[in-house]
Amino acid sequence: MNEHSSKISRRQLLALSGAACLAPAARRAAAAVGPMKITKVEAVRFNPAKRIAGLAPNWMWVRLTTDQGIIGVGETYPGYEAHLGALKEIAPLIIGKDPTRIDRLWQDIFYRIGYQPWGGADFRILTAINIAQWDLLGKASGLPVYKLLGGKAQEQLMVYNTMNGWPINGMREHTHPEQLAEFLLGRGIRAIKIYPYDRGPVNALARHGGTFITQAELKQSLDPIQRMRKAVGDDIEIGLDLSSRWNLPCSMQIAHSLEPYGIMWIEDPMLPDNLGAYASLAKETSIPICISERLATRFRFREMFEERAVDVVMFDVTWCGGLSEAKKIADMADTYKIPSAPHTGGGPILWFSSLHAATALTNFYILESVFHLYNDVYPYFIQDVPVPVNGFAAAPERPGLGVELRDEAVRNGDVTAEVVARI
């Protein structure tokens, strides 16, 4: 860290507590709080050497301070240095600006960075800034973010648990599928997402690089699915993530082999760089196709909808363009009668932001959750982490996002801040 780096002070810690346009509630809130100015932009880092339950935090926060003393935080991931470099380029565009002008600032930054690939570090910093603006507006108006996004469209949010190499009490998907299903059902969680094609003993992806899969591998990869079905029957929904590494013929073979098992969805079998290929796959299988947290902006998602390439739309609030863009993507999907299922496998602000976004969606389907993260990792850094109860989660009712850092993490130096721009 340079001379601007510092541990977050107690005062700063306390300040952290607490559609095609803005929803009417957000416009009224912005008008009620009046104009503000961004007076300081900071990059917040989590100690990469600190391993919590075996996981090193790889999130970066953007913190915006205003002339009214209100602070908003946003997040992106993974990594820090590239995002820090992007923030240093973008910070001069927002210093002195009114953070309550959420759509205006998003558009100004977006057109300024338009020469960069969408979804790179510049765009992800735009995303983090947008989340921080919503947090600011919520704190200034005294309202939780979901109310600003349009209010409570969902009373509660059904969740599924993603494995992706994260254990639950030492259990992994390829070694303990029966016990995992029974554990989740015991907590009221009735859906799970697993990775049988690139995890465990078969690992056909590593063998062939996604360009070929044998009949034996197809059958062997069904093992955890068959074991779950034998143990708990149809009591649990099973989703499959294919990690975007397969070609179209392999994706079709995998989909056909899964059809007898009542699969919730097949997620990201291919890269979303040819949506026509996805449209072909969708026509070939009865299993719903889910894509993709890898896409950013409503413009890319529009192509997906027009191609009829998707049955369930997934976006990552900290990658797709922020809370503003997530709401626009979901509302656009709703016009095609396509449900939305936000991706949450990142840091704590992603989890909090996704809860707020999903609560305001009329086309909400199901929400990703990761037991290992909200139970074992986030609580080290964050107070009052929302956890699913009887299989359902809810957004915090505190103003803004409701994210509050723990004193201990700050005192220990596991969270540090670097000033990037200030007035």
C-alpha positions, 0 to 999 in steps of 0.5 A, a space after each residue: 500500500 502507498 501513503 494513502 493506504 490505511 486501516 479503516 477507522 472506527 468512524 469510517 466503520 460506523 459510516 459503512 453501517 447502517 427498468 430503463 430508469 430509476 424506480 419511482 421510489 428511487 427518484 423520490 428518494 433522490 429528490 428528497 435527500 437532495 444533491 450530494 457530492 462524491 468527495 473521496 473514492 477508495 479501494 478496499 482490500 481484504 487481506 489475500 493472505 488471510 484464509 477463512 475456512 480454507 478460502 482467501 477472500 478475492 473481493 474488492 470494494 469501492 467506497 464512495 464518501 460524500 460531502 454529507 458524510 454518507 458512505 456507500 460501498 460496492 464490490 467486484 471480484 475476483 482480484 485486486 490489482 487490475 480493478 485498482 488500476 481501472 478505478 484509478 482511471 475512472 475515479 476522476 470521472 466521478 469525483 465531485 459528481 452527485 451519486 444520486 444521479 445513478 443512471 446518468 453517472 452509469 451512462 457517462 462512465 459506460 460511454 467513456 470506457 466503451 472502447 474497452 471489452 465489456 466485462 473487463 476491469 473497467 466495466 466491473 469497476 463501473 459495476 461496483 460504483 453503481 452498487 455503491 451509489 444505490 447503497 448511498 441512496 438507501 442510507 441517505 433516504 433511510 430505506 433498504 435498497 429493495 424498496 428503491 428498486 420497486 419494493 417487495 415483489 417477493 415475500 421470500 426467496 427460495 434458494 439452492 446451494 451451489 457446491 463448486 468445490 466448496 465443502 459443507 462440513 467436509 462433504 463434497 458433491 462427488 464423495 457425499 452426494 447422498 449426505 449433502 442432499 439430506 443435509 440441505 433438505 434438513 435445512 429446508 433447502 430443496 435444490 442443489 447445483 453440482 459440477 459432475 463433468 469437471 469435478 471428481 473422479 471422472 473429470 471428462 472436461 480435463 481429459 478432453 478439454 470439452 471437445 469430446 466425451 465418451 459414452 462411458 464418461 457420460 454414464 459415469 458422470 451421472 453417478 452423483 445424480 443417481 445417488 441423490 435420486 436414490 437417497 431422496 427421490 424427487 425431494 431435491 431439485 438438481 442443477 448442473 453447471 458445465 463451466 462453459 467449456 464444451 462444444 455444441 455436440 458434447 453439450 447435446 450429448 450431455 443434455 440427452 443423457 440427463 433427460 431421464 433425471 428431472 434436472 432443474 437446468 443445465 447452466 453454461 455448457 458453452 461460452 456465450 460467444 455464439 448465442 445461435 449455438 445456444 438456440 440450437 441446444 435449447 431446441 434439442 433438449 427438454 431440460 431448461 438452459 440457464 445462462 449466463 453470469 459471464 454476460 454483461 449489460 442489457 445489450 448482450 442479454 437482449 441478443 440472448 432473448 431474441 435468439 430464444 437461447 435461454 430458459 432461465 436467465 442468470 446474471 451476477 450483480 457485481 459483473 453485469 453492470 450493477 443493481 441498475 443493470 440487473 433490474 433492467 436485464 430482469 425486466 427485459 427477460 420478463 417481457 419474454 416470460 423468462 425467469 431470473 436466477 441471480 448468481 451469488 458465488 462471490 463476496 458478501 456485497 454480492 450476496 447482500 445486493 442479490 437479495 435486494 435485487 431478487 426481492 424486487 423482481 416480479 420474474 424471480 425464479 430461485 437464488 443461488 446461495 453457498 453455505 460455505 460462504 454465508 456460514 463460514 467465510 462472510 461472518 468473519 468480516 461482516 455482521 448479521 449476514 443473512 442466512 436462509 431459514 427453512 430454504 428461504 432468504 430475505 433482504 436486510 431491512 436496514 437502510 442501503 444494502 445493510 452491510 456492516 463490517 466487523 470491528 475485529 477484521 478492521 483492527 486485525 488489519 485484514 481490511 485496508 483502504 487506499 484513497 484513489 481520489 479526493 476533493 
